Amino acid sequence: MGINVASMIYEDVTILAEFHESQNLGYPLLHDESAHHVVAFGVLNEDYRPGDRAYGIPHPGIFYISVDGIIELKFAAPGYRTRPPMEAVHEALRLQVQGGG
């Protein structure tokens, strides 16, 4: 589909680098320790407050962001145990990429 994939993690960059290397992911891991992007994307887990060790943990989510920086599709769940079916995500992305919406 011509889509680039990245993952955003709140952990320290050292942990990120170690995990990325050990898993051989094939896509970049982005650093968001301050939770700036998690807050901006509206997926911050509000169970943790600034200063808490776990502050910055997001609700799990998948975003399709256009080349001009607009979030075109957003799949997010309030807990880590519930994830959107990948078939539904793939189909929505396919439709977005092919038809623009």
Protein Blocks (a to p, Z undefined) as FASTA:
>chain_A
ZZacddddfbdfklmmmmmmmnonopacdddfkommmmmnopacfkbcehiakgoiacdd
dddddfkopafbdcddfbfkbccdfklmmmmmmmmmmnoZZ
